[in-house]
């Protein structure tokens, strides 16, 4: 881990674990991580992650070794009964002052597109291509067509469903935000944060 230009040479570079990283080499969704060390984790060897692992078993990562964990559109690829195990692993790998960021499709909002008969209309552009309501409900079609069956969705979340899941975890606090992109974002901390680093403050810093 090298020092960043203009930074304190005695300051440790922070680490973010990016689970379900996909082929992207940079975590560009949030400016908070631009100078953090990223550890890329994915179940697909083809995307050349740093660690090949399933969300429910992050045993290659040492307990308490990460300052943050980023999970974008991953939990919905699990069966419902596996979600709590994945969140337990997320909790384990972050430090006592660490936090996680989880993004999942907002199926209540996606259902509005279905009711309006906009099931295959574009919602947003991702690095992998155009995403539709069908993709957010069932999984990203082009990737599944290429044989990446792990991209299929096996469960889903509405705001109240996500609250129920988070209430069953060991995180000390969490905050959920509904995004215009038909996503739900949750930030959770291992310990209660202060005024400048509680979950609501982190959502702002993450630009979510």
N, C-alpha and C positions, 0 to 999 in steps of 0.2 A: 504494500500500500504506500504510494508516494504522497508527498505533501502537495497541497494545492498552492499555486502561486499567490502570494500575498496573504496566506493564512499563517496562523501561529504554528511554527514547526513542532511545538510540544503538544499540540492539540490532536487527539486521536481522530482519524477519519471515521465517520459513522458508516454503519453497514445496514443496507436494506435488502431483505430477502424477497425476491420477486417470484412468487409461486405461480405456475402456469404461465411462464414468461413468453412462450411462443418464440417465433424467430427473431423478434426485435432485440437489438443489442443495447438499446438505451431505454430508460424509463422516462419517457417524454411527457406523459400525461400531467405530471405535477412538477412545478419548478422547485419544490422543496428538496428534491433528491439530485439536483444537477451536479453536486460535488460529493455525493455519497458513493461509497463502494457498493456495487450491486452484485449480489449472488443470484444467478439465474437458475431456477428450478423448474423442470417440466418432466412429464411422464413420457414425452415423445423424444426419442434419441435423435430424430431427424432435425430438430431445431438446435442441436448442439448446445444444450444447457451446461452449466457448470456442474450441476447435480441432477441425475435422473432419479426421480422419486415421485411417489403418489402423495396426494394432499393429506391422506390419512396416516401416512408414515413418513415423517421427515427426520427419521433417526440419523441420517448422515450429518445433520446439523446439530451442533452442540447446544445443550440447554442454556438459555439465557445469553446466547452469543450475538443476537441481532438487536439493533436499535429500533428497527421497524420491519414490518412485513407487509408487502403489497400483494393483494389478490384481486385481480380484475377478471370478472366473468369466469370463475372457476368453480365455486360451490355448486352451481346449478348442474355441473357435470356429474355430481355424485348422486347416489340414491339418498332419499331423505334421512334414512337411519344412519348414514355415514357422516352427515354434516357436523354433528356434535363432536365426533372424533377428530375431524379436520380442525375445528376451532380449538380443541384441546391442544393439538399439536402447534397451532399458531401461537397459543398462549405460552406453551413451553419454550419455544425457541427465542422469544423476545426477552430482553433484559427487564429488570424490575421497573425501570423508568421507560420501557418501550411501549410501542403502540402498533396496532394493525390497521390497515385500510382494506376494506372489502367492498367491491362493486359487483352488483348482480342486476339482472334485468328486473324492472318493476312490472310484474305481470298484470297488476291492476291497470296500469297505464297502457300496457301493450294490448290488453283486452279492449280498450277503447278503440284502438286501430282496427281490431277484428270486427267489432260491432259496426264500425263505419265502412266495412268492406275495403280496408286498406292493408290487407294481410301481407301482400307482396310489394307494397310501395316502399321506396327507400326511406329510412329514418335518419341514418347518418353514414358518413364515410369513415371506415376504419383503415389502419395500415394494410389489412388483408383484403379490403374491398368494401362494397356497399352492403350495409346491414339492413334487413327488413324485419318487420314484426314476426314473420315466419321464422327467421333466424333466431330472434330473441326468445321465441317460444320453444322451438325444437332443437336449436343448435345451428351453427354456421354451415349452411348447405354446401358451399364449394369445398370446404375442408373435409366434410363427411364424404362427399363424392370422390375425393382423392384417397379415401381409405382411412382417414383419421377418425375412426368411430368413437374415440374418446371425446370428440367434440360434441357428441349428441347430449342433449339435456335430459336429465333423469329426475329432476325436482325443480321447484320454482318458489318464488318469494313475492309476497305483497308486503306493504309496510307492517301490518299486524303480525304476519307470519315471521318476519325478520325480528320483530320485537320479541316474540315468543322464543325464538331460537337463542337470541342473545341473553335473555333472562335466565337461560339454563346453563350459561357458561360461568367461568371463574373470573371474568374480567371485572375490575373494580368499577368502571364506568364506561358508558358508550353513548354515542350520539348518531342519529340517523338523519340523512338528508335526501329528499326526493329531487332528482336532477331533471332538467328539461330534455335530456337525451333518453328518457324513459328508463332510467337506471335508479337504483337505490344505492347510496353510499353510506357505509357505517365506519366510524372510527371508534376503536376501543382501546383502553389503556389497562395495563396490568396493575397499576396503582393509581390512585386519584391524583390528577394533575393540579397545578396552580392556575392562576388567572391567565398566564401567558402560554400554557401548554396543556390545558384541559381539552376535552374532545371537541367542543365547539370551536375553540381557538385553533386547533389543528385542522379542522375542516376548512377554516378560512385560509390558513397558511398553505394548505394543499391546493387551494383554488378550486374547491369542489362545491 
